[in-house]
């Protein structure tokens, strides 16, 4: 029996249990087809949405396993293109062409670095949208000056929240010193007669207040707003935010000025005997303590960019110090008279100094070899306090007068008759301390009779990085930030003038190599001291021992002469000398090392 072809096979349709033939009207039955639904859909009341079926793909005429022809990919346009102005704003300069790089490895490395820099520039430009706050300054009308505006008038022109930041405190234990925390939320006051107060100046909530019953020279916050240091009459004490004494550092005696390096966890101090000290608060050890030879240290601040300590002397010289070097890293003659005040801007680029000759000068710290300052102008009185805000404004005090300048880093000041101070304020007592509050348009002024908080529009940075400084951090966030800061602490050995030296390779220069090789030409042959082994009588004599000693000396001299000739040949080869006669060592040098001719003994 032959197998039927597929066309001849009968078409069998299998009926399922839910397939029911619909009855017609002639049959007289009222049975209809009922579709069986799932249990979850039986009680559903509403409309079922039928999803659109995907269209069937048409069978292709191309043979199976045939490769598709490669089609050129069309360049897709970038989403949300970035304006060229923003790219230029965050650009890091022109690209480095890898054409002059010798090896292929370093060419690829430089190309990869440029790709990363381009990506970083693009990301920085895109995050511009997140900076919603726009910095601004006072814009006077025609014929008006901002220096004529008083704080009472300014507080009436701003909103209610900003107006509450202008206040004054009358206290009796002055003169006072003040410090803001790194995030600008907490304020610390220390009076000369022992009064210490720490509080949240935004909400006006007092943390602690006590009298140390000793003379207080300076106060300073540490890495967290729950700890601060107070330089008292004899030693330095560390307290918490409840006023409890935590430590008494007796190694820091008779301290006049305090400063804190947050990324190094170092408390820097200068005392009346001229000693500069660095205390690591994470381990409680002094990493540096030596005499600077400058006498009584009254003017002290650190550079935020590299951690170098700047100390002003009585001869107009600013010296820069590191805790691991007992000599100053650099010295700058800034004034012909004694320095009355100095400060470094938050970016670590400019040094502002004031002297007794009533002058204020701005220096570029990145260029230490400079004859003239960037800005130089005269005042009516010597400035006794200086401070620079995050936006580059300068505040200086002259006795009871206080002035702020918005264009000091780019020129101007009272030396230019066409430019007046940005704001001017007269205090009720002698000004003893001036500090700009971070991330706020506020200037804190500590006087002999209390404290004043002044409004300076445009002085603070309006947008803060919560991963770096968060004014609204909780206690849990503060603990996490402290742990991360300890893990990322920079050792004091890395405090140098150029912090970028750490990322480079300490390779000797070509000149150093040449000098090292040229030293070989004038070095005498090494002296050889031989101790001959004592032999029994009859086994050796003095003549034989002297001959053996001379043979060894001659061999060593020959080796030394070969090394000198090879070294000099390589030196001239690097310089491109083609004359081989010049590559030979001088006769006067080589003749000294020639072995002496020994006479042959007659048989």
C-alpha positions as CSV (number, residue, x, y, z in Angstrom):
1,X,0.0,0.0,0.0
2,X,1.5,3.2,-1.1
3,X,1.7,6.1,1.3
4,X,-0.7,8.9,0.3
5,X,0.7,12.2,-0.5
6,X,0.0,15.1,2.0
7,X,-2.6,16.5,-0.5
8,X,-4.5,13.2,-0.5
9,X,-4.6,12.9,3.4
10,X,-8.0,13.6,4.9
11,X,-8.1,16.8,6.9
12,X,-9.1,15.7,10.4
13,X,-10.2,18.4,12.8
14,X,-10.1,17.5,16.5
15,X,-12.8,18.9,18.5
16,X,-12.1,20.4,21.9
17,X,-14.4,20.1,24.9
18,X,-15.5,23.8,24.5
19,X,-16.3,23.6,20.8
20,X,-20.1,23.5,20.5
21,X,-22.0,23.9,17.3
22,X,-24.4,26.8,17.4
23,X,-28.0,25.8,17.1
24,X,-30.1,27.3,14.5
25,X,-33.6,28.7,14.9
26,X,-34.9,25.7,12.9
27,X,-33.7,23.4,15.6
28,X,-35.7,25.3,18.1
29,X,-32.9,25.4,20.6
30,X,-31.7,28.4,22.5
31,X,-28.2,27.2,23.1
32,X,-25.4,29.7,22.4
33,X,-21.6,29.4,22.5
34,X,-20.2,30.2,25.9
35,X,-16.5,31.1,26.1
36,X,-14.9,29.7,29.2
37,X,-13.0,32.4,31.2
38,X,-10.5,32.2,34.0
39,X,-11.7,32.4,37.5
40,X,-10.0,35.9,38.0
41,X,-12.1,37.2,35.1
42,X,-15.5,35.7,35.8
43,X,-16.5,38.5,38.2
44,X,-14.9,41.3,36.2
45,X,-17.3,44.1,35.2
46,X,-15.9,46.3,32.4
47,X,-14.4,46.1,29.0
48,X,-11.5,44.0,27.9
49,X,-8.9,45.7,25.9
50,X,-7.7,43.6,23.0
51,X,-4.0,44.0,22.4
52,X,-2.9,44.6,18.8
53,X,-1.2,41.6,17.4
54,X,2.2,42.0,15.8
55,X,2.1,41.8,12.1
56,X,3.7,38.7,10.6
57,X,7.0,39.1,9.1
58,X,7.1,38.4,5.3
59,X,9.4,35.6,4.3
60,X,12.6,37.0,2.9
61,X,13.8,36.0,-0.5
62,X,17.4,35.8,0.5
63,X,18.9,32.4,1.1
64,X,19.4,31.1,4.7
65,X,22.6,31.9,6.5
66,X,23.4,34.7,4.1
67,X,25.1,37.7,5.8
68,X,23.4,41.1,5.7
69,X,25.1,43.8,3.8
70,X,26.9,46.3,6.1
71,X,25.0,49.5,6.0
72,X,26.6,52.8,7.1
73,X,25.3,53.8,10.5
74,X,23.7,57.3,10.4
75,X,25.0,59.6,13.0
76,X,22.3,60.3,15.6
77,X,22.0,63.8,16.8
78,X,22.8,64.4,20.5
79,X,19.9,64.9,22.8
80,X,19.7,68.3,24.4
81,X,22.7,69.9,22.8
82,X,24.9,72.0,25.2
83,X,25.4,75.7,24.4
84,X,29.0,76.5,23.4
85,X,29.1,79.3,26.0
86,X,28.8,76.7,28.8
87,X,31.3,74.4,27.2
88,X,33.8,77.3,27.0
89,X,33.0,78.2,30.6
90,X,34.0,74.8,32.0
91,X,36.7,74.0,29.4
92,X,40.2,73.1,30.7
93,X,42.1,74.5,27.7
94,X,43.1,73.3,24.3
95,X,43.7,69.6,23.7
96,X,47.2,68.1,23.8
97,X,48.1,66.7,20.4
98,X,49.6,63.2,20.7
99,X,51.7,63.8,17.6
100,X,54.9,64.6,19.6
101,X,54.6,61.6,21.9
102,X,57.1,58.9,21.1
103,X,55.6,55.5,22.1
104,X,52.3,54.1,21.2
105,X,51.4,53.4,24.8
106,X,51.7,57.0,25.9
107,X,49.9,58.2,22.8
108,X,46.9,56.1,23.7
109,X,47.1,57.2,27.3
110,X,47.1,60.9,26.3
111,X,44.2,60.3,23.9
112,X,42.2,58.5,26.6
113,X,42.9,61.3,29.0
114,X,41.6,63.9,26.6
115,X,38.4,61.8,26.2
116,X,37.9,61.9,30.0
117,X,38.5,65.6,30.2
118,X,36.0,66.2,27.4
119,X,33.4,64.1,29.2
120,X,34.1,65.9,32.5
121,X,33.6,69.3,30.8
122,X,30.3,68.1,29.3
123,X,29.0,66.8,32.6
124,X,30.0,70.0,34.4
125,X,28.2,72.0,31.7
126,X,25.0,69.8,32.0
127,X,24.9,70.2,35.8
128,X,24.6,74.0,35.3
129,X,20.8,73.4,35.2
130,X,20.9,72.2,38.8
131,X,22.4,75.4,40.1
132,X,19.1,77.2,40.5
133,X,20.4,80.0,42.7
134,X,22.0,82.9,40.9
135,X,24.6,85.1,42.6
136,X,24.0,88.8,42.5
137,X,25.1,92.1,43.9
138,X,23.5,95.5,44.6
139,X,23.0,97.6,41.4
140,X,22.7,101.3,42.3
141,X,20.8,103.7,40.1
142,X,22.4,106.5,38.3
143,X,24.0,109.0,40.7
144,X,23.8,106.6,43.7
145,X,26.5,104.5,45.4
146,X,26.2,101.3,47.3
147,X,28.6,102.6,50.0
148,X,25.9,105.0,51.2
149,X,23.5,102.2,51.9
150,X,23.2,101.4,55.6
151,X,22.3,98.1,57.2
152,X,19.0,99.2,58.5
153,X,17.9,100.3,55.0
154,X,19.3,97.1,53.5
155,X,17.4,94.9,56.0
156,X,14.2,96.6,55.0
157,X,14.7,95.9,51.3
158,X,15.3,92.2,51.5
159,X,12.9,89.4,52.3
160,X,11.9,88.4,55.8
161,X,14.2,85.4,56.0
162,X,17.2,87.3,54.9
163,X,16.4,90.2,57.3
164,X,16.6,87.9,60.3
165,X,20.2,87.2,59.5
166,X,21.0,90.8,60.5
167,X,21.3,91.1,64.2
168,X,23.7,92.2,67.0
169,X,24.7,90.9,70.4
170,X,25.9,93.1,73.2
171,X,28.3,91.4,75.5
172,X,30.7,92.6,78.3
173,X,33.6,90.2,78.1
174,X,35.3,91.5,74.9
175,X,37.2,91.9,72.7
176,X,35.9,88.9,71.0
177,X,37.1,86.4,68.4
178,X,34.7,84.5,66.1
179,X,34.8,81.5,63.8
180,X,32.2,79.9,61.5
181,X,32.0,76.2,60.8
182,X,33.0,74.9,57.3
183,X,29.4,74.6,56.3
184,X,28.5,78.1,57.7
185,X,25.8,76.9,60.1
186,X,27.3,77.3,63.6
187,X,29.1,80.2,65.2
188,X,31.8,80.2,67.9
189,X,32.6,83.3,70.0
190,X,35.4,83.7,72.5
191,X,35.9,86.8,74.6
192,X,39.2,88.0,76.0
193,X,37.9,87.8,79.6
194,X,37.0,84.1,79.4
195,X,33.5,84.1,77.8
196,X,32.9,81.2,75.4
197,X,29.6,80.7,73.5
198,X,28.7,78.3,70.7
199,X,25.3,78.4,68.9
200,X,23.4,77.8,65.7
201,X,23.2,81.4,64.5
202,X,20.5,80.6,61.9
203,X,17.9,79.3,64.4
204,X,19.5,81.2,67.3
205,X,19.7,78.0,69.3
206,X,22.4,78.0,72.0
207,X,24.7,75.0,72.2
208,X,26.7,76.0,75.3
209,X,27.9,79.1,77.1
210,X,30.4,79.2,80.0
211,X,33.3,81.3,81.4
212,X,36.7,79.7,81.3
213,X,38.0,82.0,84.1
214,X,41.2,82.6,82.0
215,X,42.3,84.9,79.3
216,X,41.3,83.6,75.8
217,X,43.5,84.3,72.9
218,X,41.7,82.6,70.1
219,X,39.0,80.0,69.3
220,X,38.7,77.5,66.4
221,X,36.2,74.8,65.3
222,X,37.5,71.3,64.5
223,X,36.4,68.9,61.8
224,X,32.8,68.5,63.3
225,X,30.6,71.2,64.8
226,X,30.5,69.2,68.1
227,X,34.2,69.9,69.0
228,X,36.2,73.2,69.2
229,X,39.5,74.3,70.5
230,X,40.1,77.3,72.8
231,X,43.6,78.9,73.2
232,X,43.6,80.0,76.9
233,X,46.3,81.7,79.0
234,X,48.5,78.7,79.5
235,X,47.4,75.8,77.3
236,X,45.0,74.8,74.6
237,X,41.7,73.1,75.7
238,X,39.3,71.1,73.5
239,X,35.6,71.2,74.4
240,X,32.4,69.6,73.0
241,X,29.2,71.4,72.1
242,X,27.9,71.0,75.6
243,X,30.8,72.8,77.2
244,X,32.5,69.7,78.6
245,X,36.3,69.7,78.6
246,X,37.6,66.8,76.5
247,X,41.3,67.4,76.4
248,X,44.0,69.7,77.7
249,X,46.9,69.9,75.3
250,X,49.9,71.0,77.4
251,X,52.3,70.6,74.5
252,X,50.6,73.8,73.0
253,X,51.6,76.4,75.5
254,X,51.0,80.2,75.4
255,X,49.3,80.1,72.0
256,X,48.2,83.3,70.3
257,X,46.6,82.1,67.0
258,X,44.8,78.9,66.0
259,X,43.9,77.5,62.6
260,X,42.5,74.2,61.4
261,X,43.3,72.2,58.2
262,X,40.1,70.1,57.6
263,X,41.5,67.7,55.0
264,X,44.6,67.0,57.1
265,X,43.0,67.0,60.5
266,X,45.7,69.3,61.8
267,X,45.3,72.0,64.4
268,X,47.9,74.6,63.6
269,X,49.1,77.0,66.4
270,X,51.6,79.8,66.8
271,X,52.7,80.9,70.3
272,X,54.4,83.9,71.8
273,X,57.9,82.2,71.7
274,X,57.8,81.8,67.9
275,X,57.0,78.1,67.8
276,X,54.8,76.7,65.1
277,X,53.0,73.5,66.0
278,X,50.7,71.1,64.2
279,X,48.5,68.7,66.2
280,X,46.8,65.8,64.5
281,X,43.4,65.7,66.3
282,X,42.6,62.2,64.9
283,X,45.5,60.5,66.8
284,X,46.3,63.3,69.3
285,X,50.0,63.6,68.4
286,X,52.2,66.5,67.4
287,X,53.4,66.0,63.8
288,X,55.4,69.2,63.8
289,X,56.8,71.5,66.5
290,X,59.8,73.8,66.0
291,X,61.0,77.4,66.4
292,X,60.4,79.6,63.4
293,X,62.7,82.3,64.6
294,X,60.1,85.0,63.9
295,X,59.3,85.9,67.5
296,X,55.8,86.4,68.7
297,X,53.4,85.0,66.1
298,X,50.3,87.1,65.8
299,X,49.3,86.8,62.1
300,X,48.7,83.2,60.9
301,X,46.5,81.5,58.3
302,X,46.7,78.5,56.0
303,X,46.4,78.1,52.3
304,X,43.3,75.9,51.5
305,X,44.7,74.6,48.2
306,X,48.0,73.0,49.5
307,X,47.8,73.2,53.4
308,X,50.9,75.4,53.7
309,X,50.9,77.7,56.8
310,X,51.5,81.4,56.1
311,X,53.0,83.4,59.0
312,X,53.4,87.2,58.9
313,X,56.5,88.7,60.5
314,X,57.5,92.1,61.9
315,X,59.8,92.8,59.0
316,X,57.1,92.6,56.3
317,X,58.0,89.1,55.2
318,X,55.4,86.3,54.8
319,X,57.0,82.9,55.3
320,X,55.3,79.6,54.3
321,X,55.8,76.5,56.5
322,X,55.2,72.7,56.3
323,X,55.1,70.5,59.4
324,X,57.8,68.2,58.1
325,X,60.3,70.8,57.1
326,X,62.1,72.9,59.6
327,X,63.0,75.6,57.1
328,X,60.4,77.9,55.4
329,X,59.3,76.6,52.0
330,X,59.2,80.1,50.6
331,X,59.5,83.7,51.7
332,X,57.9,86.8,50.3
333,X,58.9,90.4,51.0
334,X,55.4,92.0,50.9
335,X,55.8,95.3,52.8
336,X,58.6,97.5,54.0
337,X,57.0,97.7,57.5
338,X,55.4,95.2,59.9
339,X,52.5,93.1,58.6
340,X,49.2,94.0,60.4
341,X,46.9,91.4,58.7
342,X,47.0,88.7,56.0
343,X,44.6,86.2,54.5
344,X,44.3,83.7,51.6
345,X,41.2,83.4,49.5
346,X,39.2,80.2,49.7
347,X,40.5,78.9,46.3
348,X,44.1,79.3,47.5
349,X,45.2,81.5,44.5
350,X,45.6,85.0,46.1
351,X,47.4,86.3,49.2
352,X,46.1,89.6,50.6
353,X,48.4,91.4,53.0
354,X,48.3,94.8,54.9
355,X,51.1,96.7,56.5
356,X,51.7,99.6,58.8
357,X,52.3,101.9,55.9
358,X,48.5,101.9,55.3
359,X,48.8,99.8,52.1
360,X,46.9,96.6,51.0
361,X,48.5,94.3,48.4
362,X,47.2,91.3,46.5
363,X,49.7,88.6,45.5
364,X,49.4,85.6,43.2
365,X,50.5,82.6,45.4
366,X,51.0,80.5,42.2
367,X,53.8,82.8,41.1
368,X,56.1,83.4,44.0
369,X,58.8,85.0,41.8
370,X,57.2,88.4,41.2
371,X,58.3,91.9,41.8
372,X,55.0,93.7,41.8
373,X,51.7,92.7,43.4
374,X,48.5,92.4,41.3
375,X,46.8,95.1,43.2
376,X,48.2,97.8,45.5
377,X,46.2,100.7,47.1
378,X,46.4,103.0,50.1
379,X,44.1,103.4,53.0
380,X,43.5,106.2,55.5
381,X,44.5,103.9,58.4
382,X,46.3,100.6,58.7
383,X,44.0,97.6,58.2
384,X,44.0,95.4,61.3
385,X,41.7,92.6,59.9
386,X,41.3,91.0,56.5
387,X,39.0,88.3,55.0
388,X,38.0,87.1,51.5
389,X,34.6,85.6,50.7
390,X,33.8,82.7,48.5
391,X,32.8,85.1,45.6
392,X,36.0,87.1,45.9
393,X,34.9,90.0,48.0
394,X,37.4,91.6,50.5
395,X,36.4,92.9,54.0
396,X,38.9,95.0,55.9
397,X,38.6,96.9,59.1
398,X,40.3,100.2,60.1
399,X,39.7,100.7,63.8
400,X,35.9,101.1,64.1
401,X,35.4,101.4,60.3
402,X,34.5,98.4,58.1
403,X,34.7,98.4,54.3
404,X,34.0,95.7,51.7
405,X,35.3,95.7,48.1
406,X,33.8,93.6,45.3
407,X,36.6,94.2,42.8
408,X,39.7,93.9,44.9
409,X,41.1,90.8,43.2
410,X,40.8,92.4,39.7
411,X,41.9,95.9,40.7
412,X,40.4,99.0,42.2
413,X,39.9,100.0,45.8
414,X,40.5,103.4,47.4
415,X,43.6,103.9,45.3
416,X,41.3,104.4,42.3
417,X,39.3,107.6,42.8
418,X,36.6,106.4,40.4
419,X,35.9,103.2,42.5
420,X,34.4,103.4,46.0
421,X,33.9,100.6,48.5
422,X,31.0,98.2,47.9
423,X,29.7,98.7,51.4
424,X,30.8,100.8,54.4
425,X,29.8,100.4,58.0
426,X,30.8,102.1,61.2
427,X,30.8,99.9,64.3
428,X,30.2,101.0,67.9
429,X,33.6,99.6,69.1
430,X,37.0,98.6,67.9
431,X,36.8,95.7,65.4
432,X,38.7,92.7,66.6
433,X,37.6,90.0,64.1
434,X,36.1,89.8,60.6
435,X,34.8,86.6,59.0
436,X,32.6,85.9,55.9
437,X,30.0,83.2,56.5
438,X,30.3,80.3,53.9
439,X,27.2,79.9,51.6
440,X,25.6,83.0,53.1
441,X,25.6,86.7,52.2
442,X,26.6,87.5,55.7
443,X,29.7,89.1,57.3
444,X,30.4,88.4,61.0
445,X,32.1,91.2,62.9
446,X,33.5,90.7,66.4
447,X,34.1,93.9,68.3
448,X,35.2,94.9,71.8
449,X,31.6,95.1,72.9
450,X,29.9,92.2,71.2
451,X,29.1,90.7,67.8
452,X,27.3,92.0,64.7
453,X,26.0,90.1,61.7
454,X,25.9,92.3,58.6
455,X,24.3,91.7,55.2
456,X,26.6,91.7,52.2
457,X,24.7,90.7,49.1
458,X,26.7,88.6,46.6
459,X,29.5,87.6,49.0
460,X,28.6,83.9,49.5
461,X,28.3,81.0,47.2
462,X,24.6,80.4,46.6
463,X,24.9,76.7,45.5
464,X,26.6,74.2,47.9
465,X,27.7,70.6,47.3
466,X,26.0,68.4,49.9
467,X,28.8,65.8,49.6
468,X,31.3,68.4,50.6
469,X,29.5,70.9,52.9
470,X,25.9,70.5,53.9
471,X,24.4,73.3,56.1
472,X,21.3,71.2,56.6
473,X,23.0,67.9,57.5
474,X,21.5,65.6,60.2
475,X,23.3,63.9,63.0
476,X,23.5,60.7,60.9
477,X,24.9,62.5,57.9
478,X,27.4,64.2,60.1
479,X,28.7,60.9,61.4
480,X,28.9,59.4,57.9
481,X,30.8,62.5,56.7
482,X,33.2,62.3,59.6
483,X,34.0,58.6,58.8
484,X,34.6,59.3,55.1
485,X,36.8,62.3,56.0
486,X,38.9,60.2,58.2
487,X,39.3,57.5,55.5
488,X,40.4,60.2,53.0
489,X,42.7,62.1,55.4
490,X,45.8,63.5,53.7
491,X,49.1,62.8,55.6
492,X,51.1,65.8,56.7
493,X,54.1,64.6,54.6
494,X,52.2,65.7,51.4
495,X,52.0,69.4,52.4
496,X,54.1,71.1,49.7
497,X,54.0,74.3,47.7
498,X,52.9,72.5,44.6
499,X,50.3,69.8,45.5
500,X,50.4,68.5,41.9
501,X,53.9,67.0,42.5
502,X,52.3,64.1,44.2
503,X,50.7,62.8,40.9
504,X,53.9,63.1,38.9
505,X,57.0,60.9,38.7
506,X,60.2,62.1,40.5
507,X,62.4,61.4,37.5
508,X,65.9,63.1,37.2
509,X,66.2,65.8,34.6
510,X,68.7,65.6,31.7
511,X,70.9,68.3,33.4
512,X,71.0,66.3,36.6
513,X,72.2,63.2,34.7
514,X,74.9,65.2,32.9
515,X,76.2,66.7,36.1
516,X,76.3,63.3,37.8
517,X,78.3,61.8,34.9
518,X,80.7,64.7,34.7
519,X,81.5,64.3,38.4
520,X,83.1,61.0,37.4
521,X,85.9,62.8,35.4
522,X,87.3,64.5,38.5
523,X,87.1,61.6,40.9
524,X,90.3,59.9,41.9
525,X,90.6,56.2,41.7
526,X,89.5,54.4,44.8
527,X,92.2,53.6,47.2
528,X,92.7,49.9,47.8
529,X,93.7,48.7,51.2
530,X,94.8,45.1,51.1
531,X,95.6,43.0,54.1
532,X,97.8,40.1,53.1
533,X,97.2,36.8,54.8
534,X,100.1,35.8,57.1
535,X,101.8,32.7,56.0
536,X,104.2,30.4,57.6
537,X,107.9,30.9,57.3
538,X,109.2,30.0,54.0
539,X,105.8,30.1,52.2
540,X,106.0,33.7,51.2
541,X,108.1,36.9,51.4
542,X,107.7,40.6,51.4
543,X,108.7,40.9,47.7
544,X,106.0,38.4,46.6
545,X,103.3,40.2,48.8
546,X,104.2,43.6,47.3
547,X,104.0,42.2,43.8
548,X,100.6,40.7,44.4
549,X,99.3,43.9,45.9
550,X,100.5,45.9,42.9
551,X,98.8,43.5,40.5
552,X,95.4,44.0,42.2
553,X,95.8,47.8,42.3
554,X,96.6,47.9,38.6
555,X,93.5,45.8,37.7
556,X,91.2,48.1,39.8
557,X,92.7,51.2,38.1
558,X,92.1,49.8,34.7
559,X,88.4,49.1,35.5
560,X,88.0,52.7,36.8
561,X,89.6,54.2,33.6
562,X,87.2,52.1,31.5
563,X,84.2,53.3,33.4
564,X,85.3,57.0,33.1
565,X,85.8,56.7,29.3
566,X,82.4,55.0,28.9
567,X,80.6,57.6,31.0
568,X,82.2,60.5,29.0
569,X,81.4,58.9,25.7
570,X,77.7,58.6,26.7
571,X,77.6,62.2,27.8
572,X,78.9,63.5,24.4
573,X,76.6,61.1,22.6
574,X,73.6,62.6,24.3
575,X,74.7,66.1,23.3
576,X,75.2,64.9,19.7
577,X,79.0,65.1,19.6
578,X,80.2,63.3,16.5
579,X,83.9,63.8,17.1
580,X,85.3,60.7,18.8
581,X,88.4,62.5,19.7
582,X,86.5,64.7,22.0
583,X,85.0,61.7,23.7
584,X,88.3,60.6,25.0
585,X,89.1,61.5,28.6
586,X,91.8,64.2,29.1
587,X,95.4,62.9,29.3
588,X,96.0,64.6,32.5
589,X,93.1,62.6,34.1
590,X,94.0,59.2,32.6
591,X,97.7,59.4,33.1
592,X,97.2,59.5,36.8
593,X,95.6,56.2,36.9
594,X,98.0,54.3,34.6
595,X,99.8,51.4,36.2
596,X,103.4,52.1,37.0
597,X,105.9,50.1,35.0
598,X,107.6,47.5,37.1
599,X,111.2,46.5,36.3
600,X,111.8,42.9,35.5
601,X,114.1,41.1,37.8
602,X,117.2,39.7,36.4
603,X,117.5,36.0,36.3
